[in-house]
């Protein structure tokens, strides 16, 4: 009788613990949180890439303008060609 009572008690305790286990729900919530954090990080990284591309474009434009200015200055400092007849 004691053995059957012990087995019944163990079975009910095991079923009780199994019924209370919400690990799959918790795991899904954790996965959702991680996915959201990942999405936020990707969004921030994309913003940084866009900012870097914009700065690179602005730098290239300023570099081109500076090259044109240097070319104008070089032409204005060059002696005028003389023609002889």
Residue, then its C-alpha position, 0 to 999 in steps of 0.5 A: x500500500x505504501x508503494x502504490x501511495x508513493x507512486x501515486x504521489x510521485x505521478x501527481x507531483x510529476x504531472x503537476x510540474x509538467x502542467x505548470x511548465x511554461x517554458x515554451x511560452x517564455x521561450x517564445x516571448x524571449x525570442x520575440x524580445x530578441x528579434x525586436x532588439x535585433x531589428x532595432x540594432x539593424x535599423x540603427x546600423x542602417x541609419x549609420x550606413x546612410x549617414x556615412x554614405x551621405x558624408x562620403x558624397x558631401x566630401x567627394x563634392x567638396x573635393x571636386x569643388x576644391x580641385x576646380x578652384x585649384x585649377x582656376x588658381x593655377x590658370x590665373x597664375x600661369x603667364x599669358x602666352x605671348x604671340x610674336x609676328 
